[in-house]
Amino acid sequence: MARAQGARAQMALAFETTYGTPPASGFVRMPFASATLGAEQPLLNSELLGYGRDPLPPIKDAVTSDGDVVVPIDAQAFGFWLKAAFGNPTTTGSSAPYTHQFQSGAWALPSMSIETGMPEVPRYAMYSGCVLDQLSWQMQRSGLLTATARLVAQGEIVGAATSAGTPATLDLQRFGHFNGSIKRNGVDLGNVVSAEITYANNLDRIETIRADGRIDGADPSIAALTGRIEVRFADQTLVTQAINGDPCAMEFAYVLPSGESFTFTVHAVYLPRPRIEIAGPQGVQATFDWQAARDATVGRMCTATLINAMETY
């Protein structure tokens, strides 16, 4: 009997025309490192008395379908997750390379159907009505560069055969931490030890009463863009900004030698006043838990720009 192994797991993704309805075609094979996306239905203990010390059978509670998918930040596949987070991009260029610009502030977000497959069992689980709740990643000096996409799905359908057909394949061109850079107001920001970026759509689950136990949707509410930068304390630039309460523009970018790039620009970053601690003889570091807001001049909070050979998303 075959046993399921993560090494043989598969994932396919396609955007839906109608929320909760998997499309018949258009699936793309997605690279991923791990996934907790799944459906669960807890049991409620019976509260009834008068039947002795042994409990009565439990009652099924509501079904919840959600989870995280850890994906590489690459030149092509990551664009699907950016579309899920921000909506359709504005694409320019008549031939490769194409520039895809994703902007925050969209009132409606696209939904996806995601199928995870374990061919040994076989088990193919189709999660329809997937909406991206949160997208986060870290910047550091070394290690593998990945992002975590938190999803809210409407439901799960499990079958013995795939419903995604033959997914299209993409060229995997991963960015690495050594491809990264951080700029503040257009100037390289030095002495940065690490950085964290988290964009959240703060989805509101529409938990209406239905016979199938599914939700009616997941609507985006006020978005949030937060993060953290840890720097070696070498000057007063960031501390002065924090004290004055002024915003700055920060740019987190990755560029491949072949020309593909991913640039995430936060147009108005506000820094808190940090505690400067001297922990010992080693270098002094300062941590800034920043928050972003809508920039009045640009008219939005952030812009994600992906340059690659993909013609459209």
Secondary structure, 3 states (H helix, E strand, C coil): CCCCCHHHCEEEEEECCCCCCCCCCCCEECCCCEECCEEECCEECCCCCCCCCCCCCCEECCCEEEEEEEEECECCCHHHHHHHHHCCCEEECCCCCEEEEEECCCCCCCCEEEEEEECCCCEEEEEEEEEEEEEEEEECCCCCCEEEEEEECCEEEEECCCCCCCCECCCCCECCHHHEEEEECCEECCCEEEEEEEEECCEEEECCCCCCCCCCEEEECCCEEEEEEEEECCCCHHHHHHHHCCCEEEEEEEECCCCCEEEEEEEEEECCCCCCCCCCCCCCEEEEEEEECCCCCCCCCEEEEEEECCCCC
